[in-house]
Amino acid sequence: MKRYPRDMTGHGAEPPAANWPNGAKIAVQIVLNYEEGGENNILHGDAASEAFLSEITGAQPWVGQRHWNMETIYEYGSRAGFWRVHRMLKDIPLTVYGVATALARAPEQVAAMQKAGWEIASHGLKWVEHKDMSPDEERAQIREAIRLHTEVTGKAPRGWYTGRCSMNTVDLAAEEGEFAYIADSYADDLPYWTKAGGKDQLIVPYTMDCNDMRFAIQAGYTNGDQFESYLKDSFDMLYAEGEAGAPKILSIGLHCRLIGRPGRAMALKRALEHFQKHEGVWFATREQIADHWMKEHPPMTKPRPSEMDKDSFVSEYGGIFEHSPWIAEGAFDLELGPTHDTAQGVHSALARVFRTASEEQRLGVLTAHPDLAGKLAEAKRLTAESTAEQASVGLDALTDEERQTFTELNDAYTSKFGFPFIIAVRDNTKTSIMEAFKRRIENDRDTEFAEACKQVERIAELRLIEKFDA
């Protein structure tokens, strides 16, 4: 058994209906990162100065030294940038990602955030890398972040975003905090559930593209027009999808020291005006989105195929290919994971085993299928799946003449090819089945063997779709 932990499928081709309040076509979610005073600095007990997301291109950490230019760039964010953004957005629902130590050094700003009714989520204890922390060290940092955040703001955070995270962050955050959501993901335009910290944890993904951080990296924006244009294009695309019945979230990431600069703030102002000209736009905090999603789309409670033991997996899927549990046994041993926890995912695994089996093994699967409207059906000895399938097109209620025709065709087909005529009846009608029967009986054996195998796979696919829908 091999298990691949990444979910490469997500919501798939047909995402769940977001059902945003009042029928909104799009949710616009703006994050303001408050990191100033929580960045790397030897004053904060760190080994070196900050080197990330500033106006200094190619900045490097100064080990054991303070970096005057870097410090004052960050101070611009707290002293000037925050207030410019606050004046612009104070009447719009907004989520703050607040670094706990930065919030503790910002009493005026925290009071302004709270007066505006903004959600203040946790952005960790310090604005530092977590990738090299041991699990115990990172757990201690998360605990202290929650404690200090609660002390400074008056209540525990309901949202968490580390940003500079490790492979352990989401699990540890889920274990340590009673978070409505965690945002350490860039994997989707909608919230989704994952297993983390031993429980179902809601993820509300964040963004790195609609993010002013791109003003501070080499492959980024050089002027406000680029940011404005990108935000508008992103909004327009998602708004059109919402009008077509598939609403999403436009997530926007801001930083006080970056977007707070006058030239960039003007670009944000124009983008906001563009959004506000449209009907059906829900400006929301991440907390509001999380609460809405939990109500509309609670976590899936049925067993996930990738989490089943072998006996359970074979019991559940061993009959998908008619009387051939060995296919499910082989599929269980493949590299399955969350991306296979769908009808198509399980079908892919089962079909791989069937396709790579010997011709003799595949022939065994074909011969395990009953004749259409044959003696087993008449004796009511079909599997439940075959019974339902044949009944769906009326093969359980044939006239005497129709039954005689099917009997003659079945006998002739089996005599010629050595296996019964197989067709995905749910894709057909009684008439089209009869036509296919008469047409395919003229094929050579190799052609018909390939077609029968194709039909077997399609029958399996339809059975799985029905099972998952139920």
N, C-alpha and C positions, 0 to 999 in steps of 0.2 A: 504494500500500500504506500502510495506517495501522495502527499497533499500539497498543493500550491496555494499559498495563503492569499494571493492578490485576487481581487474581484475585477475581472476585465470585461464584465457584462453590464453590471449596474442595472439601471432601469430598462435598458434595452430599447428596441425600436418603438415601443409604445409606453412612454413613461406614465406614471399614475397622474390622474387629474389633480392639479394643485388645489383647485377650489379656493383660490384666494378670496378674502372677504369682499363682499359686494360685487363679485364677478370680475375682479381686477384682472387685466390682461398681463400684467407684469408686477413683480415685487422689486422695488428698488431698495437695496440695502447698502447703506453707507457706513463704513468703519473709519473712525479716527484713531490711529495708533498714538498712544501717549507713552513715549519711551524716554523723554528728556529727563535726565537725572537718574536713570536706571541703566545707562549704557556702561560699557567697559571703562573703568577709570581707576587708577590706583587709590583715589580717595574712597572708592567703594570696596576696597579690598581685592581688586583685580590685579592681575600680573602686568597688564599693559593698557595702553589707551585704546579707544574705539577706532575701528577702521571701516565700518560698514554704513552705507546709506548716508552719505554726506555730499557736500559740494566738492570735496577734495578727490579728484580722480586718481585712482590707484593708491589710495591711502594705505599705509602699513601700520600695524600696531607698534607703538613705542614702548618697548619693554622697560618697566621700572620707572617710566617718566609720564608726567602729565603732558597733554598735547593742547596747547592754548587755542590754536585755530579750531581744532575739532570740538573742544569744549564750548567755544563761543558759538559755533554753528548749531550745536544742539541747544544751547541757551536761547538762540533766536526762536526756536520752536516753542519754548515755554513762555518766553517774554513777549513775543510779537505774533508769531504764526498762530498759536492757539487762539488768541483773541480775535484775529481776523476771521478764522474759520468759524469761531463761535458766533460772531456777529452775523455771518452768512447763513449758518445752519441751525441756529438756536430754536427755530420753530419747526424743524423737520426731525422726525424720529431717527435716531442715530445710535450706533453702538460704539462705545469707546473700548479699545483694547488697552487696558491700563496696566503697565508694569507696576507691581506693588510698591517697590522702593521709589519709583518715580512719582506715584500718586502721593506717597507719604511726604514728598518734598514739594507738593503742589497744592496747598490748602485752598488758595483762591480759585485755581482751575477746577478742583474737585467740586467746590461749592457751585461754580457756574455750570458744570455738567449736570449736577443734581437739580439745579433750578430749572434747567432746560428740559428736564425729564428724560435725559439720555440714559440708556442702559450702560452700566460700567461692567464689562466682562474682564476676566483676568488674563493678563498677557505675561504671566509668570512672575517670578520674584525679581529677576534682573534681566536686562536685555542682553543676554549672552548666549553663546552656543551651548547646547545640551548634548551634542553628539558624543562627546568623550566622557560624559559623566557615567559613573556606575549606576545601576538601578537604585541602589540605596541612597546615593547622593541626590539623584534626580527626584526621588520620592520625597526626600527631606525638603528640597527646594519647593516642590509643589505644595506640600503641607504648609510651609512657612509663607508662601505666596497667598494661600487662602486665608491663613490666620491674619496676616498683615492687611490684606485687602479688606477683610471684615472689620478690622480695627479702624482703618482709615475712612471707609465709606459708610460704615454702620450696618452693612449686611453682607452676607457671603455672596460671591459671584455665582451666577447661574450658567455662565458661559466661559469657555476656556480656549485660548489660542496661544501656543508657545511661539510658533514661527520658526525659530532656530532650534528645531526639535531633534530628538533621537528616534531610533526605531522602537523605543520603549515608551515614548511620551504618551501616546493615546491610551495604552493600557493602564499606565500609572495614573493618568489624570482621571480615567473612568473609575478606577479603584478608590482614589482619594477624595474626589469631589462628587457631590450630588448635582452634577451638571445637567441642565436641560439639553445642552449641546456642547460638542467639541468642534472646533473649526480648523484643526490641523489637517486639512485635506484640500486638494485643488481638483478633485476628481469628477465634479458634476456641476450642473446648473440647478440642481434640486437637492434638498436634504435626502439622506439615506441612512438606514440602520446598519450597524455593524456589531459584531461581537467584540467587546473590549472590556478588560478588567473583569471577566467572568459574567458579563451581563449584556443586555441589548443597550447599545449606546447610539444616540442620534448624532449624526454628523451633519453640520451645516457648512458646506465647503466655502472656502475663501478664494481669493483671486490674486494672481500675480501679473495679469495682463492689464486689467482696468485698475491700475495701481500706480500712484505717483512715485513709487520707488524707481520706476523706469526713468525718472529724471536724474537718478544718482548712479546709474550703471551705464557701461559703455554701449550696450546694444539697446539704448532707450530713447526717450524723448529729449529733444533739445530745445523745444519751445512749446508754449502753451497750446498753440493751435493743434499740434499733433495729439496731445492728450484729449483736448476737446473733441476733435474729430473721431478719435477712437471710441470715446465714451458714447458719442451720438450714434455711431455705426453699431456698436454693441446693443444699445438701447433699441434702435430701429429693428434690428434682426430679431431680438427677443420679443419685442412688442408685436411684430408680425406673426411670430409663432403663437403668441398668446391669442391674437385675433383668430388664428386658425384652430384654436381649441387646446393648445398645449402651453399654458403659461409657465414661465420660469422665473428665476431670480437674476437680476443684474446686481452683482456684488462689486462694490467700489472700495478700494483701499486708499486711505490718505494718511499722511504724516505731517505733524504740525510744522516741522522744520523744512519740509519740502513744499507741500501745497500752500503753506502759509506765506510763501514769498509772493509779492504783489502780482507779478506777471503770470504766475501759475494760478493764483486764486481767481484771476479774471476769467481764465479758461474754464475753471470749474463753475463759475457763476453762469457763464453762457450755456454750458451743458445742462445745468439744473433748469434754466429757463426753457430749454428745449424739452426736457422731460415733462415739465409742468404744463406745457401746452396741450398735452395729450389727456384724453379721458381714460379712466380705468387704470390709473397708476397707484399702486399701494406702496407708500413709503413706510418702511417698517424697521424695527430693531431686529436683531438676530433672535432675541428672546421671544418676540412676538411670532416670528416665523417658526421657531422651534415649537412653541406651544400650539400653534395652528396645525403643524404637521403631525404632532403626536396625537392630536384629536382626530384628524382626518385619516391618518395612515399609521396606526399603531404597528409595532413590530410583528413580523410574521411568527406565528407560534407553532406552525406545523414543522415536523422534523425536516432538516435540510439533508439532501442526499450526501453531500460531502462530509457530513458529521456522523453519518450512520456507521454502525459496525457492519461487518460483512454479512452476517445472518439477516439483519434487518434490511440491508440494501437488496440482497437477493430475494428476500420475501416480498419486498415492495415492487421490484422491477424484473424479477425472474420470468414473469409471464408476458412481458411486453413483446418479446419475440416468441411466437407460439411454442409452448412446451420446450423451451430451450434455456433453462436457468444458467447453463454454462456461459452464456453471453454476459449475463449480469455479473457472474463471478469474475470473468475476465475484465469487465469494465471497472469493477471495484478496485482492481490492482493498478489501474492507470493513474496518471497524475491529475487527480480531481481536486477541485477547490470550490470556493464560493461562486466562481463564474460558471460552474456546472449545476448550480442549484435552480435550474429552470428546465422546462420541457426540452428545449433545444440543447441545453447542456448535457442532460442525461442521454438524450438521443445520440448526440455526437459520440459519447463514450461507448454506448452500446453498438452503434453502427461501425465504429472502428474495429471492434472485436469481430463482428460479423464479416466485415470486408476482408480482414486479414486471415480469416479461417480458411482451411482447406476446402476444395470443391466438395469433398465428401461431407464435411461438416455442414457446409451451406445447403447441400442437398438434403441433409437431415432436417434442417429447419424448414425447407420447402415441403417436404413430405409430412411434416408435423401439422401442416395446415389442412383443414377439412375441405372436402368438395363443397362448392357453392350449392346450397339448397339440396345437399346430398343426404345420404342415409343417417349420418350423425345428427344432422339438423332435424330430420324427421323423428329420430329417436330421442331428441332433446338431450344430446350428450355433448354439445359444443361447450367450449369455455364461455364464461360470462361475456367476455369481450367479443368473441365471434358471434354469439347469439345476438347481442345488441347491434353489431355491425350489419349482420344480414337482415335483421328486422328493420333497420333504418331505411332500407330501400325496398321493403316489401317482399324480400325473398322467403319470408316465413309464411306468406299467404299467396302462394302461386295457384294458378288454375291447373287442372290436370294436364292440359296441353302444354303449359309453360314448364311444369315439372318434368314432363316427358322430354321436352327439348333440352333442358339443362342436364338431365341424366345421360342422354345420348352424347351431348358435347363433352361432359365430364369424362365419360368412358373413352371417347375418341382421343381427347387431349392427354389423359393419363397414359393411355396405351402408346401414344407417340413419343411423349417426353419423359415419362417415368416419374412425374410429380404432378400434383393437382394444379388446376388453373387458379392463379392468385391475382387478385386485383383489390385495390383500396376502395372498397364499396362506398365509403362515405364521400369520396370524390365523384361519385357516379350516380346514375339512375338505373333502374331495371333495364331500360332500353339500351343505354350506353354500355352496360355490362354485357348484354347479349351481343351487341355489335363488336365489342372488343374480343369477346370469346371467338366469334366467327373469323375475325381478322387475324388474331394471333395464332390460331391453330395452323395457319399456313406458314409460320416462321420455321427456320431451321432451329435445331436444338440449342446451339450456342447463343443465338439471338434471344430465344425465349427464356433460356436460363438466366441471362443478364436482366431481362425485363422482369422476370419473376422475383429476382433478388431486389431489384429497384422497388417493386411493389411491396415486398416484405418490409423494407425500410420505411416506406411511406405509411404503411399500416401501423408500424411501431410509433412513428412520429405522431400520428393522429391519436393513438391511444394515450401517449404521454401528455399531449396538449389537453385532452379531456380530463386526465387525472389531475394535472396541475390546476386547471380551471376549477375543478371541484374543490 
